[in-house]
Amino acid sequence: MLLSDNAAPASPEILDYICRNLQNCSDLPYGEDQQTQQLDTVVSEIFGTDTKVFPVLSGTAANCLALSAMCSSTGTIVTHRESHLCQSENTAPHFFTGGAALHRIGQGPDLISVDELRDYCCNTPWGDVHSALPQVLAIAQVSELGRAYSTEHLAELGAVCDEYGLGLYMDGARFANAVAMLSCDPADISWKAGVKALTFGAIKNGTFSAEALVVFDHKLYPVIRQKAKQAGHLASKMRYLSAQLIAYFSDELWLRNARNANEAAATLAATLQKHPECELAMEAQTNQLFVQMPPDLHQQLSHKGFELYPWRVNDTACYRLVTNWATDQKVLDEFECALAAFSRASR
Ligand SMILES: Cc1ncc(COP(=O)(O)O)c(C=O)c1O
């Protein structure tokens, strides 16, 4: 299965942790429980700073709750034109913020450049009551096309945000894949670069229903709790979400899983490069590949169980292939066999 990392199974370590720790366990509701408190400690250790974590059950909820605390209903969220926020969250950003605008920037396929942000800020009519003024820059790490912002790039974006008073929000649906690819300290690509809140993606990488909204700017946390209650996202039995995340963050499971996914994608990319009918539309950095291929090959792959979403990279039509923590050699071999069968048949 290479359709999506959302198709990945839950990590056995996480299921096991829940069975061991939460059977016959009564505790306080709405996040006052011991698991949720322990989660703050575990995540604070990973980032080397005091963080608060708010568990939710989807990336969209995490993104939009964070943004609702960072942007008022009269403000603007600046983001890439291809961002998940713009393309895949329906009107949730407007719904959660009570009407904030989304402003799309970015000439490149996925990453926002420092010059683009600076130009936009320079040309903003600050103080004009007729304009919805920018309050937040929202970026995805990794990007929607699987590439990572470097530490330096993020630090420069963070500096421009500081200069113009914008909050920096990071959609880290695949943050772990970025850390694995960059081999960096998670702090360097988050709060040290000025990120105020981060969704540390977990569902695609091991949990079954918990995403971690990591809050570095503590004054946002009570607002997020209020907004979550208003939107119906304050889980009464939050401890079951928190427990998944404790297991996910323990013993570097998040990092081991992301490394597996990235390595599987690298193997897949090498296989694809041996087949001239396939062409990578984007450099393969993490666990997503964007591949141009003839329609009959796509059809044959679907018949063999490899369904793929059609995608676009700039104006190029292609298909997205996504590996996950559980993509094993058997899947990679089966894919290679399917490609080889197509090549033989077309000779
Ligand atoms: C970049 C990005 N952000 C956020 C999400 C989370 O979305 P969901 O609300 O489906 O969990 C996804 C999921 O595909 C994503 O790719």
The ligand as an ORCA input file, in Angstrom:
! r2SCAN-3c Opt
* xyz 0 1
  C       0.656     18.562      5.167
  C      -0.508     17.978      5.922
  N      -1.007     18.651      6.969
  C      -1.998     18.153      7.709
  C      -2.555     16.926      7.428
  C      -3.592     16.365      8.361
  O      -4.808     16.153      7.880
  P      -5.981     15.316      8.573
  O      -6.934     16.321      9.085
  O      -6.530     14.515      7.471
  O      -5.418     14.501      9.689
  C      -2.108     16.204      6.315
  C      -2.724     14.909      5.972
  O      -2.723     14.417      4.902
  C      -1.044     16.740      5.550
  O      -0.562     16.078      4.491
*
